[in-house]
Each structure stands twice: as C-alpha cells, then as structure tokens.
Amino acid sequence: MTAWQTKLTETFGDACKFETFRDNIRCDVRTERFLEVMKNLRAQGFDLLLDVTGIDYLHYPKAADRYGVVYSLVNTESGERAYIKVRLNDPDPAVPSVYSIWKGCDWMERETYDMFGIVFEGHPDLRRILMPEEFTSFPLRKDYPLRGRGERHNFPTVLRSDG
Amino acid sequence: MAAKFPDFLVTKLDWVANLGRANSLWPMPFATACCGIELMATASSRYDIARFGAEAMRFSPRQCDLMIVAGRVVMKMVPVMQRIWQQMPEPKWCISMGACASSGGVFDTYAVVQGIDRFIPVDVYVPGCPPRPEQLLRAVIDLQEKVRRTGTIDAREFADRKTYEGPANLARQIAPEDTMMVPGDFTTATRLRD
C-alpha cells in the first residue's frame, strides 16, 4: 500500500476499492463520494489530470454497471500515478465534474460527454466537442452500430448546375 | 524561302477558351490526409505538375478552377467542402483523389462520408491509397482532355446538369439489417480469460 492508498482507506473506508495490475494502481470509487475522493487526492499532491475517458460495459461479461469513467492522475513531485474509476448507469449517467479541482478536465470531459453521453454535473460548458452540434446519438456506446445510423449522409447535395 | 503564313486564323471561341483553360488549370488543394502529401510531391520537382500547366496552387477558392479533394472527408467537413466548392468561380472541375475521397476507403465509420460525389459533383476519380503522383498527373491529363472535349466559353455545358450525378445506390437510408452491431458476446473475442 502506498501512502495515498492508506490515506484514502482511512478517510473513505470501503468507498474506495483498490486493485493492482503490474505497477498500475486502480481505485474504484463509489459515485456518491467521488468528488471528495478527488479533492483528497489533489490535496495529497496529485496535481495533474492526464486523461478522462469512458468505458461502455454493455455485454461485458460479469459487468454489474453500464458505464465507467476513468481518471488518470499524476503526482508530478513523486511521479506516482493513480487511476480512478467511477461506475454509472442508465438512464442518466452523471458524475460530478472535477473542473473545480483540475481546470484541464474541460475538453476531456466534453469529449467523454460527446462519445458516451455521460453528463458531468457542474461543467461550465458541456457541449459536443468532436461531433457536430446537431448529432443526436453517442457513437462510442456499444449499442451504436459500427457503421453509423446514417447521420453522415444527412447533408444536401450540391448539383453541378448550382455553381 | 520562308513559308508564307496568313495574317489571321479562323477558329471557334470555345476552342480558344478550352486551349487556355485546359493548359492552365489552377488547383485548389483540399488536402485533408495523406493524399495531400502525394499532392505536394506531384507539385515538386521530381514529378513537376508544372509540365501540365497546373502548378499554380492557390489556397483561395476564388482564384481556382480545379478542386483536388485529397483525403478522407468527415461529416463535419462536408459543409466546408461544399462552401469552398461554391466559392470557386465557373468554370470549375473536381478531382477526387484517393480511395477515401472517392468511396470512404477503409474508414467505414459513423463520421466519414462514403465518397464526396454524394455531396459535390466529381469529374475525375483517382484510385489508390494514396495514389502515386503519376496517377494524379494522369488525372490532370484526363481532365484536360475532358475540358477540351466538353468545354464552352460561357460554361453553358454545366447549366442543364440539374440532377444528382452521384452513385445511384445511396447509403443515405441504411436498412436496419445492414447496420453492423457490436457483437453481443465478448467471451469469443481475444481477451485474457480468468
């Protein structure tokens, strides 16, 4: 157990479940206490949010929850890394935004919203970032067909005589 | 003794216009992917598109009469591409360079359009992934031939092309049975078993 793991366990008890694969330390956090855990980690020196991304566990063997959101944190002083995961479910997958802690989460949360439809509550400007504004579905969800629903063909055609 | 030439020449205005247009096409490089690199190579000294009078690449569509779409076009880019095409003055032509621009190529995903000819008119298609510079030069030569054969001085050959000229079998309506879903059971996929 590293120092930050011990501290999290002392503070949050079984709201944080740890798992280690090779030198990756992952922490599964209960959604209710997610923001507190992130604030605690920031106070412990995890000052860089590297990545925010989503996972859709639809059809995944033995998966209890539909979505996961993974946060990669780095302590730039000690070089330690932490992978924090929260699990969400339909119909309203929502997680508090960490914008108040790491400003850099802005576009990464927007991308996760764009691709998975996960709402980050408290995000100052939660809009689509990659797909066009009028796009209605979330293409990285597993129930979205691989070849699309035809959105890419919904444009008017310019005829040769239009000039 | 030198031959005696007449002081005047009788020809058609269309022929004169085509002579000028075909031999000085001004390309608008709409390069979105790796085909753009081959497009640059075509313009460089080894392949030298200037031999065919098409070396004056301008990045303003207002100055161009040949759009070369080089690379995949995503759905967010389609309105931009159409706007650029419409900003080009008549007469104008379009080369769809490479597999992606012509058909979507390997990018059969939700975001990439399956051929630009569904959205703008295309005159010459260049296959290849990416095409060799020689293939692009061939396309320019073919387009010159097309200009010479069909061009008119007031571009009236375009006026009556009021119908859609793209592929007849539009993927616009994808039937439910044609949409490929993610397989439901991941236990058959390659993954570590516990």
Interface residues (C-beta under 8 A of the other chain):
Chain A: L58 H59 Y60 P61 M131 P132 P139 K142 D143 Y144 P145 L146 R147 G148 R149 G150 E151 R152 H153 N154 F155 P156 T157 V158 L159 R160 S161 D162 G163
Chain B: M75 K76 V78 P79 Q82 W85 Q86 E90 D108 T109 Y110 A111 V112 V113 Q114 R118 F119 I120 P121 F158 A159 D160 R161 K162 T163 Y164 E165 G166 L170 A171 R172 Q173 I174 D178 T179 M180 M181 V182 P183 G184 D185 F186 T187
